[in-house]
Amino acid sequence: MMMVAILLAAAYIAGSVNFSILLFRLLGREDPRDHFSRNAGVTNVYRQAGYFWAAVVLILDVAKALLIGAAASYLLDQPLVPWVGLSLVIGNRFSCFHGFHGGKGVTNYLGFTASLSPLTSILSCVIWVLAYSVFRIPFVASFFMILTLAAGTVITYSHTPVAVSGVLMTVLLIFYYHKRNIMLLIEKRKGKNEN
């Protein structure tokens, strides 16, 4: 149990390190949470700083999460591993280093799952591209990505109830973190229908 607690804490702390906020500080730019979606995620970095810096943040976030996932897979009983991913996502959203306001956990969950099921992670990226080409809305494409990652994790852990419950909690939280995006989309569609 001590190892579980240590890994949950390590995942939360790792998730709390937000590379987009740190990078913008190093570049002398305003906080990424002050513009557009007010989120410290890769999409908002792209909107404010372009492809290159968005790619840098993506790589750093995925690498960090990949290391946490690999450590959890090596040190824990397999059904407990998805709970470490949940802690990582919570840290990303409620960052202890950035005023408990960070990203939404999508990239962190991608990196974490890459250590558990690499093929699922690759497939989820393909799904994201396909979904984005249809809907042209990044967060909607991310939902398809998250569902793909969750399905791959559940299959990897042979539908073990403890693992599945950790996966479900993570997916529900990531979806919940997007509630503002969902409400804005609904209002936008509603406004179009009324015009």
DRENZA-731222 format. One record per residue (C-alpha): x, y, z; residue in three letters; residue number from 1. Coordinates in pm, whole numbers, padded with zeros to 5 digits. Layout:
residues N
+--------+--------+--------+---------+-----+
|   east |  north |     up | residuo | num |
+--------+--------+--------+---------+-----+
|      X |      Y |      Z |     Ala | NUM |
...
+--------+--------+--------+---------+-----+
This chain:
residues 195
+--------+--------+--------+---------+-----+
|   east |  north |     up | residuo | num |
+--------+--------+--------+---------+-----+
|  00000 |  00000 |  00000 |     Met |   1 |
|  00291 |  00235 |  00065 |     Met |   2 |
|  00404 |  00202 | -00297 |     Met |   3 |
|  00051 |  00284 | -00418 |     Val |   4 |
|  00046 |  00600 | -00207 |     Ala |   5 |
|  00392 |  00703 | -00328 |     Ile |   6 |
|  00300 |  00654 | -00693 |     Leu |   7 |
| -00034 |  00835 | -00656 |     Leu |   8 |
|  00147 |  01130 | -00498 |     Ala |   9 |
|  00424 |  01122 | -00760 |     Ala |  10 |
|  00165 |  01114 | -01040 |     Ala |  11 |
| -00022 |  01410 | -00892 |     Tyr |  12 |
|  00300 |  01612 | -00859 |     Ile |  13 |
|  00412 |  01517 | -01212 |     Ala |  14 |
|  00069 |  01613 | -01347 |     Gly |  15 |
|  00096 |  01945 | -01167 |     Ser |  16 |
|  00405 |  02039 | -01368 |     Val |  17 |
|  00248 |  02225 | -01658 |     Asn |  18 |
|  00497 |  02273 | -01940 |     Phe |  19 |
|  00285 |  02522 | -02132 |     Ser |  20 |
|  00277 |  02764 | -01838 |     Ile |  21 |
|  00650 |  02717 | -01768 |     Leu |  22 |
|  00740 |  02755 | -02136 |     Leu |  23 |
|  00541 |  03076 | -02174 |     Phe |  24 |
|  00718 |  03218 | -01869 |     Arg |  25 |
|  01057 |  03129 | -02019 |     Leu |  26 |
|  00956 |  03291 | -02349 |     Leu |  27 |
|  00835 |  03606 | -02171 |     Gly |  28 |
|  00481 |  03551 | -02294 |     Arg |  29 |
|  00156 |  03597 | -02106 |     Glu |  30 |
|  00006 |  03304 | -01920 |     Asp |  31 |
| -00168 |  03074 | -02174 |     Pro |  32 |
| -00467 |  03063 | -01939 |     Arg |  33 |
| -00533 |  03432 | -02005 |     Asp |  34 |
| -00642 |  03388 | -02369 |     His |  35 |
| -00873 |  03190 | -02598 |     Phe |  36 |
| -01005 |  02883 | -02412 |     Ser |  37 |
| -00821 |  02989 | -02094 |     Arg |  38 |
| -00675 |  02641 | -02075 |     Asn |  39 |
| -00309 |  02548 | -02032 |     Ala |  40 |
| -00327 |  02271 | -02292 |     Gly |  41 |
| -00159 |  02195 | -02624 |     Val |  42 |
| -00441 |  02335 | -02839 |     Thr |  43 |
| -00429 |  02668 | -02662 |     Asn |  44 |
| -00050 |  02678 | -02694 |     Val |  45 |
| -00091 |  02624 | -03069 |     Tyr |  46 |
| -00339 |  02912 | -03090 |     Arg |  47 |
| -00103 |  03146 | -02910 |     Gln |  48 |
|  00245 |  03032 | -03010 |     Ala |  49 |
|  00212 |  02811 | -03318 |     Gly |  50 |
|  00287 |  02454 | -03417 |     Tyr |  51 |
|  00645 |  02435 | -03295 |     Phe |  52 |
|  00581 |  02530 | -02932 |     Trp |  53 |
|  00262 |  02323 | -02924 |     Ala |  54 |
|  00469 |  02024 | -03040 |     Ala |  55 |
|  00729 |  02091 | -02770 |     Val |  56 |
|  00462 |  02098 | -02500 |     Val |  57 |
|  00299 |  01785 | -02644 |     Leu |  58 |
|  00628 |  01593 | -02640 |     Ile |  59 |
|  00716 |  01703 | -02286 |     Leu |  60 |
|  00370 |  01621 | -02149 |     Asp |  61 |
|  00360 |  01281 | -02318 |     Val |  62 |
|  00714 |  01195 | -02204 |     Ala |  63 |
|  00637 |  01289 | -01844 |     Lys |  64 |
|  00318 |  01082 | -01840 |     Ala |  65 |
|  00491 |  00793 | -02017 |     Leu |  66 |
|  00750 |  00773 | -01739 |     Leu |  67 |
|  00480 |  00773 | -01470 |     Ile |  68 |
|  00288 |  00502 | -01655 |     Gly |  69 |
|  00600 |  00288 | -01696 |     Ala |  70 |
|  00684 |  00323 | -01325 |     Ala |  71 |
|  00329 |  00231 | -01224 |     Ala |  72 |
|  00327 | -00073 | -01455 |     Ser |  73 |
|  00658 | -00195 | -01315 |     Tyr |  74 |
|  00593 | -00132 | -00945 |     Leu |  75 |
|  00221 | -00201 | -00893 |     Leu |  76 |
| -00025 | -00485 | -00926 |     Asp |  77 |
| -00170 | -00434 | -01273 |     Gln |  78 |
| -00533 | -00354 | -01177 |     Pro |  79 |
| -00413 | -00056 | -00969 |     Leu |  80 |
| -00217 |  00107 | -01253 |     Val |  81 |
| -00513 |  00302 | -01406 |     Pro |  82 |
| -00566 |  00477 | -01073 |     Trp |  83 |
| -00221 |  00631 | -01106 |     Val |  84 |
| -00337 |  00770 | -01441 |     Gly |  85 |
| -00635 |  00925 | -01265 |     Leu |  86 |
| -00403 |  01094 | -01015 |     Ser |  87 |
| -00191 |  01226 | -01302 |     Leu |  88 |
| -00498 |  01379 | -01470 |     Val |  89 |
| -00616 |  01534 | -01143 |     Ile |  90 |
| -00272 |  01689 | -01096 |     Gly |  91 |
| -00282 |  01830 | -01447 |     Asn |  92 |
| -00618 |  01992 | -01384 |     Arg |  93 |
| -00562 |  02104 | -01025 |     Phe |  94 |
| -00194 |  02187 | -01036 |     Ser |  95 |
| -00040 |  02255 | -00695 |     Cys |  96 |
|  00227 |  02463 | -00873 |     Phe |  97 |
| -00007 |  02684 | -01075 |     His |  98 |
| -00288 |  02794 | -00846 |     Gly |  99 |
| -00482 |  02468 | -00883 |     Phe | 100 |
| -00576 |  02565 | -01237 |     His | 101 |
| -00405 |  02382 | -01522 |     Gly | 102 |
| -00500 |  02176 | -01826 |     Gly | 103 |
| -00768 |  01915 | -01887 |     Lys | 104 |
| -00555 |  01603 | -01882 |     Gly | 105 |
| -00593 |  01482 | -02241 |     Val | 106 |
| -00222 |  01484 | -02334 |     Thr | 107 |
| -00125 |  01343 | -01996 |     Asn | 108 |
| -00371 |  01057 | -02039 |     Tyr | 109 |
| -00237 |  00993 | -02389 |     Leu | 110 |
|  00119 |  00965 | -02258 |     Gly | 111 |
|  00017 |  00753 | -01963 |     Phe | 112 |
| -00175 |  00510 | -02182 |     Thr | 113 |
|  00116 |  00492 | -02428 |     Ala | 114 |
|  00312 |  00306 | -02161 |     Ser | 115 |
|  00029 |  00057 | -02105 |     Leu | 116 |
| -00092 |  00004 | -02461 |     Ser | 117 |
|  00129 |  00170 | -02727 |     Pro | 118 |
| -00083 |  00050 | -03021 |     Leu | 119 |
| -00396 |  00195 | -02863 |     Thr | 120 |
| -00220 |  00529 | -02822 |     Ser | 121 |
| -00120 |  00533 | -03188 |     Ile | 122 |
| -00474 |  00436 | -03290 |     Leu | 123 |
| -00618 |  00710 | -03068 |     Ser | 124 |
| -00406 |  00971 | -03251 |     Cys | 125 |
| -00538 |  00845 | -03585 |     Val | 126 |
| -00892 |  00860 | -03444 |     Ile | 127 |
| -00829 |  01218 | -03329 |     Trp | 128 |
| -00721 |  01323 | -03680 |     Val | 129 |
| -01024 |  01153 | -03837 |     Leu | 130 |
| -01266 |  01302 | -03585 |     Ala | 131 |
| -01114 |  01647 | -03626 |     Tyr | 132 |
| -01142 |  01622 | -04005 |     Ser | 133 |
| -01515 |  01557 | -03961 |     Val | 134 |
| -01610 |  01791 | -03674 |     Phe | 135 |
| -01332 |  02055 | -03697 |     Arg | 136 |
| -01352 |  02098 | -03318 |     Ile | 137 |
| -01041 |  01993 | -03121 |     Pro | 138 |
| -01211 |  01901 | -02795 |     Phe | 139 |
| -01472 |  01686 | -02971 |     Val | 140 |
| -01190 |  01500 | -03147 |     Ala | 141 |
| -01024 |  01463 | -02805 |     Ser | 142 |
| -01335 |  01287 | -02674 |     Phe | 143 |
| -01295 |  01022 | -02943 |     Phe | 144 |
| -00928 |  00993 | -02853 |     Met | 145 |
| -01004 |  00950 | -02482 |     Ile | 146 |
| -01268 |  00684 | -02550 |     Leu | 147 |
| -01019 |  00494 | -02767 |     Thr | 148 |
| -00752 |  00515 | -02496 |     Leu | 149 |
| -01000 |  00398 | -02232 |     Ala | 150 |
| -01112 |  00102 | -02442 |     Ala | 151 |
| -00751 | -00001 | -02501 |     Gly | 152 |
| -00671 |  00018 | -02130 |     Thr | 153 |
| -00977 | -00187 | -02035 |     Val | 154 |
| -00881 | -00454 | -02288 |     Ile | 155 |
| -00519 | -00449 | -02167 |     Thr | 156 |
| -00631 | -00524 | -01811 |     Tyr | 157 |
| -00880 | -00793 | -01915 |     Ser | 158 |
| -01182 | -00602 | -01788 |     His | 159 |
| -01065 | -00629 | -01423 |     Thr | 160 |
| -01323 | -00435 | -01214 |     Pro | 161 |
| -01062 | -00239 | -01017 |     Val | 162 |
| -00885 | -00132 | -01337 |     Ala | 163 |
| -01209 | -00056 | -01523 |     Val | 164 |
| -01336 |  00164 | -01239 |     Ser | 165 |
| -01010 |  00364 | -01248 |     Gly | 166 |
| -01041 |  00407 | -01625 |     Val | 167 |
| -01406 |  00515 | -01599 |     Leu | 168 |
| -01328 |  00771 | -01329 |     Met | 169 |
| -01050 |  00917 | -01544 |     Thr | 170 |
| -01267 |  00941 | -01856 |     Val | 171 |
| -01557 |  01097 | -01668 |     Leu | 172 |
| -01330 |  01355 | -01510 |     Leu | 173 |
| -01172 |  01452 | -01842 |     Ile | 174 |
| -01516 |  01488 | -01998 |     Phe | 175 |
| -01631 |  01692 | -01698 |     Tyr | 176 |
| -01329 |  01922 | -01728 |     Tyr | 177 |
| -01457 |  02008 | -02076 |     His | 178 |
| -01799 |  02121 | -01954 |     Lys | 179 |
| -01727 |  02486 | -02044 |     Arg | 180 |
| -01635 |  02384 | -02399 |     Asn | 181 |
| -01953 |  02177 | -02424 |     Ile | 182 |
| -02173 |  02461 | -02296 |     Met | 183 |
| -02014 |  02712 | -02534 |     Leu | 184 |
| -02067 |  02474 | -02826 |     Leu | 185 |
| -02431 |  02421 | -02732 |     Ile | 186 |
| -02486 |  02798 | -02706 |     Glu | 187 |
| -02314 |  02854 | -03041 |     Lys | 188 |
| -02529 |  02589 | -03212 |     Arg | 189 |
| -02841 |  02724 | -03044 |     Lys | 190 |
| -02759 |  03077 | -03165 |     Gly | 191 |
| -02715 |  02949 | -03523 |     Lys | 192 |
| -03049 |  02768 | -03512 |     Asn | 193 |
| -03226 |  03081 | -03390 |     Glu | 194 |
| -03082 |  03295 | -03674 |     Asn | 195 |
+--------+--------+--------+---------+-----+
